[in-house]
């Protein structure tokens, strides 16, 4: 079973807040609208419909260079 994380903060219109993480680490990058939303690992966990998951918190957006 793949590890998953709960995403906190960032754009309100993200398609999902529960994402796979492989391998678990410091940062998750979500491709979105010509860039990436960056989420960093926190020491917190939250209860979700998929069980208790680590919380990754949004910290920046970067644009993809054209």
C-alpha positions as CSV (number, residue, x, y, z in Angstrom):
1,X,0.0,0.0,0.0
2,X,1.4,3.4,-1.0
3,X,2.0,6.0,1.6
4,X,-0.3,9.0,1.5
5,X,-0.3,12.5,2.9
6,X,-2.9,15.2,3.7
7,X,-2.2,18.6,2.0
8,X,-3.0,21.7,4.1
9,X,-3.2,25.3,2.8
10,X,-2.4,26.5,-0.7
11,X,-5.0,27.0,-3.4
12,X,-8.6,26.2,-2.4
13,X,-9.4,24.5,-5.7
14,X,-6.9,21.7,-5.5
15,X,-8.6,18.5,-6.9
16,X,-7.7,16.5,-3.9
17,X,-6.2,16.9,-0.4
18,X,-5.0,13.3,0.0
19,X,-2.1,12.4,-2.3
20,X,0.3,9.5,-2.6
21,X,3.9,10.1,-1.5
22,X,6.8,8.1,-2.8
23,X,9.1,8.0,-1.1
24,X,7.9,10.0,2.0
25,X,10.2,12.9,2.5
26,X,10.6,16.6,3.0
27,X,8.6,18.0,0.0
28,X,5.7,17.2,-2.3
29,X,5.3,19.1,-5.7
30,X,1.9,19.2,-7.2
31,X,1.8,20.2,-10.9
32,X,-1.0,22.8,-11.4
33,X,-1.8,25.6,-13.9
34,X,1.7,26.0,-15.5
35,X,3.6,25.6,-12.2
36,X,4.0,23.6,-9.1
37,X,2.4,23.9,-5.6
38,X,5.0,23.0,-3.0
39,X,4.1,21.4,0.3
40,X,6.6,20.6,3.1
41,X,6.4,17.9,5.7
42,X,5.3,18.8,9.2
43,X,5.4,16.8,12.5
44,X,1.6,16.8,12.6
45,X,-0.8,14.0,11.6
46,X,-4.6,14.3,10.9
47,X,-7.5,11.8,10.9
48,X,-9.0,11.4,7.5
49,X,-11.4,9.0,5.8
50,X,-8.3,7.1,4.7
51,X,-6.8,6.9,8.2
52,X,-4.3,9.0,10.1
53,X,-2.0,10.7,7.6
54,X,1.0,13.0,7.9
55,X,0.2,16.7,7.2
56,X,2.2,18.5,4.5
57,X,1.8,22.3,4.6
58,X,1.8,24.6,1.5
59,X,4.8,26.9,1.4
60,X,5.2,28.2,-2.1
61,X,4.3,28.2,-5.8
62,X,6.8,28.1,-8.6
63,X,6.2,28.7,-12.3
64,X,7.4,26.4,-15.1
65,X,9.8,28.3,-17.3
66,X,8.6,28.5,-21.0
